[in-house]
C-alpha cells in the first residue's frame, strides 16, 4: 500500500482554502457548506475555515485505498465527499493561488474519481480572532474509488459548522 503524509501552511482567505486543478484561479462559489465544512465542485473542493485570513496548518494524506481505522476523537467536524479530477492534478491552494509546495497532489493516480475525508478542529478556538484561529488545523485523506458514493457527515460538533449549516439552509 502506497501512502504519503505531509503537513504545510495554507493561506486561508475569506474563511476558505481550496483543492483545485486550476492554479491560476478557483471556481466561483459563495455557497455555504450544507455539511458545515466543504463545498464540492467539479475538479475542486472549497474548504471552510474559522480563520478569515491567515495561515492554517493542513495535513494531507494520500492512500491507495480507504482507511481501515480512523480515530476522529481529536477532530470537531469530519466529512467525506467524492471529487472528480479531470486532469489528474488536484492541489491544495487558496483564493490567491498560494501553493504550499510540501503538500502532494491529491489526484495521485491521475484523472478519475477520488473519495476525500476532510477533518477540522479549532475553528471555534477564538471567536474574536481576525487573522488566525490559534488552534485551528485541517486534515485531508484522499484515495481513488471506482464509483460515486453519497456525501457522508461522520462528525459535527463545532459551533462554526453549525452556523454554516444554518446559513446554507436559507
Secondary structure, 3 states (H helix, E strand, C coil): CCEEEEEEEEEEECCEEEEECCCCCCCCCCCCCCCCCEEEECCEEEEECCCCCEEEEEEEEEECCCCCCCCCCCCCEEEEEEEEECCCCCEEECCCCCCCCCCCCCCCCCCEEEEEEEEEECCCCCCCCCCCCCCCEEEEEEEECCCCCCCEEEEECCHHHHHHHHHHCC
